Amino acid sequence: MIINILNLTKTNSNLYKKTYSKSIYIQKRVIDFSFIFLLFIITSPIMLYSLYRIKKESFGTIFFKQPRIGKNGKVFTCYKFRSMHQGDKNFNHYTQDNDLRVFPYGKIMRKYRIDELPQLFNILKGDMHLIGPRAEWDILVKNYEKVIPDYHQRHIVKPGITGLAQVSYPYGCNIEDAKEKLKYDLKYIKEWSLKNEIAIIIKTITVIVQKKGI
């Protein structure tokens, strides 16, 4: 599903007006609140169990907090369950296959996206939507914007826990992956529709059930 970025990014204003009309914003917030309250109810036992397992397997904080880039480049604090040992000296911007920094239950959380559940609080706060481009680490964004044309375009909307790029392309571990995922992000922004929102939710559930991760 490759698209021409130039056709999608002629002007910021065209994308902004389409994606954030009052009607579309209301629809997205209805989806946000409808699903996050349902998810809170369904996943509460999982989150409570995760608190126990994280404390049992790895010394340190329960939650991982990181500055991420939101709408219009605004930095916000993103919350996740911590899946790596705290203070590990083997620093890497990207998580690798069989990464030694990840403790056993951390691997399970990452596989089933359990570590993402605290981001439901980010949605309640208004930092994120349920669906949108992935909220990227501010350090990575600075690097991407230097070498990837139009990368800033993805920040004209709020990020999401899941989105077209997340369910259409594997986890990124380099700049080339970021370029490919940008194509999906811009396609999502340009072609927003309620039908596409529901399709992404269904695809997200399918991906998780099939144990592929996002």
Contacts in CASP RR format, 6 or more apart in sequence:
PFRMAT RR
TARGET T0000
AUTHOR 0000-0000-0000
METHOD contacts of the structure
MODEL  1
MIINILNLTKTNSNLYKKTYSKSIYIQKRVIDFSFIFLLFIITSPIMLYS
LYRIKKESFGTIFFKQPRIGKNGKVFTCYKFRSMHQGDKNFNHYTQDNDL
RVFPYGKIMRKYRIDELPQLFNILKGDMHLIGPRAEWDILVKNYEKVIPD
YHQRHIVKPGITGLAQVSYPYGCNIEDAKEKLKYDLKYIKEWSLKNEIAI
IIKTITVIVQKKGI
1 168 0 8 1.000
1 183 0 8 1.000
1 184 0 8 1.000
1 187 0 8 1.000
2 183 0 8 1.000
3 183 0 8 1.000
3 186 0 8 1.000
3 187 0 8 1.000
5 149 0 8 1.000
5 150 0 8 1.000
5 182 0 8 1.000
5 183 0 8 1.000
5 186 0 8 1.000
8 15 0 8 1.000
8 153 0 8 1.000
8 186 0 8 1.000
8 187 0 8 1.000
8 189 0 8 1.000
8 190 0 8 1.000
9 15 0 8 1.000
9 150 0 8 1.000
9 153 0 8 1.000
9 186 0 8 1.000
12 153 0 8 1.000
12 156 0 8 1.000
15 153 0 8 1.000
15 156 0 8 1.000
15 186 0 8 1.000
15 189 0 8 1.000
15 190 0 8 1.000
16 156 0 8 1.000
18 24 0 8 1.000
18 189 0 8 1.000
18 190 0 8 1.000
18 192 0 8 1.000
19 156 0 8 1.000
19 157 0 8 1.000
19 189 0 8 1.000
19 192 0 8 1.000
20 156 0 8 1.000
20 157 0 8 1.000
24 192 0 8 1.000
27 194 0 8 1.000
27 197 0 8 1.000
28 129 0 8 1.000
28 130 0 8 1.000
28 131 0 8 1.000
28 197 0 8 1.000
29 129 0 8 1.000
31 129 0 8 1.000
31 130 0 8 1.000
31 131 0 8 1.000
31 197 0 8 1.000
31 201 0 8 1.000
32 123 0 8 1.000
32 129 0 8 1.000
32 130 0 8 1.000
35 130 0 8 1.000
35 201 0 8 1.000
36 120 0 8 1.000
36 123 0 8 1.000
36 124 0 8 1.000
36 130 0 8 1.000
39 117 0 8 1.000
39 120 0 8 1.000
40 120 0 8 1.000
43 114 0 8 1.000
43 117 0 8 1.000
46 114 0 8 1.000
46 117 0 8 1.000
47 81 0 8 1.000
47 114 0 8 1.000
47 117 0 8 1.000
47 118 0 8 1.000
50 81 0 8 1.000
50 105 0 8 1.000
50 109 0 8 1.000
50 114 0 8 1.000
50 117 0 8 1.000
51 62 0 8 1.000
53 105 0 8 1.000
54 62 0 8 1.000
54 81 0 8 1.000
54 82 0 8 1.000
54 105 0 8 1.000
54 106 0 8 1.000
55 62 0 8 1.000
56 105 0 8 1.000
57 103 0 8 1.000
57 104 0 8 1.000
57 105 0 8 1.000
57 106 0 8 1.000
58 82 0 8 1.000
58 84 0 8 1.000
58 85 0 8 1.000
58 86 0 8 1.000
58 103 0 8 1.000
59 85 0 8 1.000
59 86 0 8 1.000
60 82 0 8 1.000
60 86 0 8 1.000
61 82 0 8 1.000
61 86 0 8 1.000
62 81 0 8 1.000
62 82 0 8 1.000
63 79 0 8 1.000
63 80 0 8 1.000
63 81 0 8 1.000
63 82 0 8 1.000
63 118 0 8 1.000
64 79 0 8 1.000
64 80 0 8 1.000
64 81 0 8 1.000
64 82 0 8 1.000
64 83 0 8 1.000
64 84 0 8 1.000
64 115 0 8 1.000
65 77 0 8 1.000
65 78 0 8 1.000
65 79 0 8 1.000
65 80 0 8 1.000
66 77 0 8 1.000
66 78 0 8 1.000
66 80 0 8 1.000
66 137 0 8 1.000
67 75 0 8 1.000
67 76 0 8 1.000
67 77 0 8 1.000
67 78 0 8 1.000
67 137 0 8 1.000
67 138 0 8 1.000
68 75 0 8 1.000
68 76 0 8 1.000
68 77 0 8 1.000
68 78 0 8 1.000
68 135 0 8 1.000
68 136 0 8 1.000
68 137 0 8 1.000
68 138 0 8 1.000
68 159 0 8 1.000
69 75 0 8 1.000
69 135 0 8 1.000
69 136 0 8 1.000
69 137 0 8 1.000
69 138 0 8 1.000
69 141 0 8 1.000
69 155 0 8 1.000
69 159 0 8 1.000
70 76 0 8 1.000
70 127 0 8 1.000
70 128 0 8 1.000
70 135 0 8 1.000
70 155 0 8 1.000
70 158 0 8 1.000
70 159 0 8 1.000
71 155 0 8 1.000
71 156 0 8 1.000
71 157 0 8 1.000
71 158 0 8 1.000
71 159 0 8 1.000
72 155 0 8 1.000
72 156 0 8 1.000
73 152 0 8 1.000
73 155 0 8 1.000
75 138 0 8 1.000
76 122 0 8 1.000
76 127 0 8 1.000
76 135 0 8 1.000
77 127 0 8 1.000
78 119 0 8 1.000
78 122 0 8 1.000
78 127 0 8 1.000
78 128 0 8 1.000
78 135 0 8 1.000
79 118 0 8 1.000
79 119 0 8 1.000
79 121 0 8 1.000
79 122 0 8 1.000
80 115 0 8 1.000
80 116 0 8 1.000
80 118 0 8 1.000
80 119 0 8 1.000
81 106 0 8 1.000
81 109 0 8 1.000
81 114 0 8 1.000
81 115 0 8 1.000
81 117 0 8 1.000
81 118 0 8 1.000
82 115 0 8 1.000
83 102 0 8 1.000
83 103 0 8 1.000
83 105 0 8 1.000
83 106 0 8 1.000
83 107 0 8 1.000
83 109 0 8 1.000
83 110 0 8 1.000
83 115 0 8 1.000
84 95 0 8 1.000
84 99 0 8 1.000
84 101 0 8 1.000
84 102 0 8 1.000
84 103 0 8 1.000
84 106 0 8 1.000
85 101 0 8 1.000
85 102 0 8 1.000
85 103 0 8 1.000
88 100 0 8 1.000
88 101 0 8 1.000
90 100 0 8 1.000
90 101 0 8 1.000
92 99 0 8 1.000
92 101 0 8 1.000
93 137 0 8 1.000
93 139 0 8 1.000
93 140 0 8 1.000
94 172 0 8 1.000
94 173 0 8 1.000
94 174 0 8 1.000
95 101 0 8 1.000
95 102 0 8 1.000
95 110 0 8 1.000
95 171 0 8 1.000
95 173 0 8 1.000
96 173 0 8 1.000
102 110 0 8 1.000
106 115 0 8 1.000
108 114 0 8 1.000
109 115 0 8 1.000
110 213 0 8 1.000
111 211 0 8 1.000
111 213 0 8 1.000
112 208 0 8 1.000
112 211 0 8 1.000
112 213 0 8 1.000
113 208 0 8 1.000
113 213 0 8 1.000
113 214 0 8 1.000
116 161 0 8 1.000
116 214 0 8 1.000
119 128 0 8 1.000
119 135 0 8 1.000
119 160 0 8 1.000
119 161 0 8 1.000
120 161 0 8 1.000
122 128 0 8 1.000
122 135 0 8 1.000
123 129 0 8 1.000
123 130 0 8 1.000
123 160 0 8 1.000
123 161 0 8 1.000
126 158 0 8 1.000
127 135 0 8 1.000
127 158 0 8 1.000
127 159 0 8 1.000
128 135 0 8 1.000
128 158 0 8 1.000
128 159 0 8 1.000
128 160 0 8 1.000
128 161 0 8 1.000
129 157 0 8 1.000
129 158 0 8 1.000
129 159 0 8 1.000
129 160 0 8 1.000
130 160 0 8 1.000
130 161 0 8 1.000
130 162 0 8 1.000
130 201 0 8 1.000
131 160 0 8 1.000
131 161 0 8 1.000
131 162 0 8 1.000
131 163 0 8 1.000
131 197 0 8 1.000
131 200 0 8 1.000
131 201 0 8 1.000
132 157 0 8 1.000
132 158 0 8 1.000
132 159 0 8 1.000
132 160 0 8 1.000
132 162 0 8 1.000
132 163 0 8 1.000
132 164 0 8 1.000
132 185 0 8 1.000
132 188 0 8 1.000
133 154 0 8 1.000
133 155 0 8 1.000
133 157 0 8 1.000
133 159 0 8 1.000
133 160 0 8 1.000
133 163 0 8 1.000
133 165 0 8 1.000
133 185 0 8 1.000
133 188 0 8 1.000
133 189 0 8 1.000
134 159 0 8 1.000
134 160 0 8 1.000
134 163 0 8 1.000
134 165 0 8 1.000
134 166 0 8 1.000
134 181 0 8 1.000
134 185 0 8 1.000
135 159 0 8 1.000
135 160 0 8 1.000
136 144 0 8 1.000
136 159 0 8 1.000
140 178 0 8 1.000
141 151 0 8 1.000
143 175 0 8 1.000
144 151 0 8 1.000
144 175 0 8 1.000
144 178 0 8 1.000
145 151 0 8 1.000
145 152 0 8 1.000
147 175 0 8 1.000
148 175 0 8 1.000
148 178 0 8 1.000
148 179 0 8 1.000
148 182 0 8 1.000
150 182 0 8 1.000
150 186 0 8 1.000
151 178 0 8 1.000
151 182 0 8 1.000
153 182 0 8 1.000
153 186 0 8 1.000
153 189 0 8 1.000
154 182 0 8 1.000
154 185 0 8 1.000
154 186 0 8 1.000
154 189 0 8 1.000
156 189 0 8 1.000
157 189 0 8 1.000
162 200 0 8 1.000
162 201 0 8 1.000
162 204 0 8 1.000
162 214 0 8 1.000
163 188 0 8 1.000
163 200 0 8 1.000
163 204 0 8 1.000
164 184 0 8 1.000
164 185 0 8 1.000
164 187 0 8 1.000
164 188 0 8 1.000
164 196 0 8 1.000
164 200 0 8 1.000
165 181 0 8 1.000
165 182 0 8 1.000
165 184 0 8 1.000
165 185 0 8 1.000
165 188 0 8 1.000
166 204 0 8 1.000
166 214 0 8 1.000
167 200 0 8 1.000
167 203 0 8 1.000
167 204 0 8 1.000
167 207 0 8 1.000
167 214 0 8 1.000
168 184 0 8 1.000
168 203 0 8 1.000
169 177 0 8 1.000
169 180 0 8 1.000
169 181 0 8 1.000
169 184 0 8 1.000
170 177 0 8 1.000
171 177 0 8 1.000
171 213 0 8 1.000
171 214 0 8 1.000
172 178 0 8 1.000
172 181 0 8 1.000
188 196 0 8 1.000
188 200 0 8 1.000
204 214 0 8 1.000
207 213 0 8 1.000
207 214 0 8 1.000
208 214 0 8 1.000
END
